[in-house]
Amino acid sequence: MALRRDSLEGNNAMIVDHRLASARQVVSPNADVRPADEISRIVLHSISLPPGHFGGDDIEALFTNRLDWDAHPFFQSIRGLRVSAHLLIRRDGSCVQFVPFNRRAWHAGRSRWQGRQALNDFTIGIELEGDGRAFTHAQYQHLADALTALEGHYPDIDAGETVTHEQVAPLRKTDPGPSFDHQYLSRLMTQRRARQST
C-alpha cells in the first residue's frame, strides 16, 4: 500500500511512514499491532510526573519502561505500569512520538465511546504535559498542527470529533481536565483548515 505524505504549509506538520516529522522519535515497547486496519479517532490525555512537576525525563522513562520506581514516593503507586501514547506535547510545544500511528499504543486502557470498547484498537493517543491546570499556548498550537495533519492523512479521522480520556473512561480518569480549552483549540483548527483550502 502506498504511503501518503501530507504537509501543511508553514507549520512543518508532515506525516511520513506514520510518523509526525516535527516530533522527536523515541521508541516505546508498549505497543502492538492494531487488530484491524482502522484509525478513526483521537483521544486527548494529560500527564505530569511526578504529579505537578514539568520537564525532566520521567514521562519518557515511564513510556519506555525505564522509570526508576524508587526515585519518588508517587512512583510506587504506578510501579510496573506499562503504558504509552503516540505523541507527547511538552509545555514548550515540543513533541515526542513514541509509537507510529499505524500501531496500537497503550493509552486509553478500559474505555468505551458511542457503544465501542477498547479504544486503543482504533484511536491515536495524544498526551499533553500538564496536571489539570492551564495548558500553554505553544501546546495548543502544536496540538492543532498535529490534529490537522492527522485528519489530512487518515481519511476516517475528523479532528472535530476528538475525545478526552475523561469521556472514554469517566469512572477512572479526569484528564485532560476542566482547564482544557476546547473552544480555543477549535478556533485554531478552523484557521488551519481555512489556510489549507486557499
N, C-alpha and C positions, 0 to 999 in steps of 0.2 A: 504494500500500500504506500503510495507516495505521501511524503510528509509536506504539510503546508508550512509556509514561512510568512508570518504576519508581522508587519512593522507599523507602528504608529508614529507619524511624523513629529519629531521634536521631543519625544519623551523616552526613547530607547526601550520601549516596551515591545519586545520581539520574542516570539516563541519559536525555538528551533529544537527539533528532536525532543519535544515535550518538556523543554526547559526554558525558563524565562532568562533571556540573555543578560538582563541587567542584574540578575541575582548572583551572589557568590554561591558556588555549588559545594555542599557538604553532604556526603552520603550517609544516610541513616539505614541501619539494618532492619529497622522496624517498619517494614513494608512488604507487600507481596503482590501477587498477580490479581487483578480485578477478575471477579467471576464471570463478568460479561463485558463486552466491549461497549461500555456506556460511561460517559462523563456528562452529567446533565445538571449539576447544581453545585453551588459553592456554600461552604459553612465557615462562618467567621468565629474566631476564638480570641481570647486574650490570655496572656501568661506573664508572670514575673517570678523569678527565682533568685533567692528566697522571696516570699511574698513581700511586695512593696519595694523591692530592690531592682534597679535597672542597670543595664550594661553587664559586663563580665561574660564569662563562658558557661554559666550554669545551664542555661536553656539548651545551648548546643550540646553540652555534655549529656543532658537528660535524653535528648533526641538521638544521640549516638551511643547510648549505654556506657558512658564514661563518667557519670556523675559520682562524686565521692560522697557516699551516703552519710559519712561521719563529719562532713565539713560544716554542717549547720543543723541545729536541732529539728527544723522542719523537715529536712530530707528523710528522717526516719519514718515519717508518716507516708511517704511515697516510695519507700525502699523497694526495689525490684520492679518498679513500674516500667513498662516498655511501650512507649508512645512515640509519635512523630507527627509531623504536618508536612504538607507540600511546601509551604512558604512560611517564613517568619519575617515580619516587618518590624525593624527596630525603631526606637524612639526618634532617631535621626533620619528615618526614612530609608536607611539601607536595608537590603533584602537578602535573605539566605534561603536557598532552596535545598531541601533535604531529600525529597522524593520526586522523581519525574511524574508529570501529570497523568501519564498513562498507567501508572502503578497505584496500588491501593496503599495510602498512608493510614496509620492507626491513630486517628484524631477524634472521631466522634463517639466511639465506644457504643454502648447500648443506646440506640437512638431510634426515633420514629418521626416521620413527617408525611402528612397527607396520605396516610394508610400504608406507607412503606417503612420497612425497618432496615436496620444495618446500613446506615447511610454511607459508611466508609466505602461500600461497594461501588458507588456511582458518583461520589462527590469529591471535590477538591477542598482541602482544609487549609485555611489561611489563619495564622496566629499573628496577633498584634501584641507587641511588648507593652504590657500595661497591667494595672491591678484594679480596674473599675473606675479610676479617676480619668480626667480628660486625656484624650489621645492628642498627639501633636499634629500640626498642620502638615509636616513632612510625611507622617504616616498616612494621612488621608490622601495626599497627592499620589504617593506610590501605590496605595491600595487601588485608587481609581485607575491608574495606569495599568496595573496588573489585571483588574477586572475587565477593562476594555479589551486588552489583548486576549484574555481567555475567551470572552464571548465572540471575539472575531475569529478565533482559531477553532473552537469547538462548537459546532453549529447547534447543539442541543442546550447550550448554556445561555440563559438570559440573566445577566447580572442584576437586573431589577428584581429578580426572584431569589436573591441571595438570602440565606437564613443564618441565624446565630445559634451557637451551641446551646444557649438557654432555651431556644424554641424547640430544638430537636431532642433535648434531654432535660426537660423542665424540672424534674424532681431531683436531679443530680447537679446541675450546672447553672451558673448565673452569668457566665461571660458571653459577650464582652462587657456587659453591664449597662446600667441606665445612662451613663455619660456618653456612650457611643452615639454620635450624631448622624443618624440615618439620612436626615434631610440634607446636611452638608455634603455627604457622600453622593447623594442623588443629584445634587446640583453639579458637582464635579463630573459625574458620569454624563450628564446632559451636555456639558461643554465639550467633552471629548467626542461624543457621538456627533455633535454638530460639526466639529473640525473634520471628522472622517468623511462626512457627507459632502463637504465642499471641495 
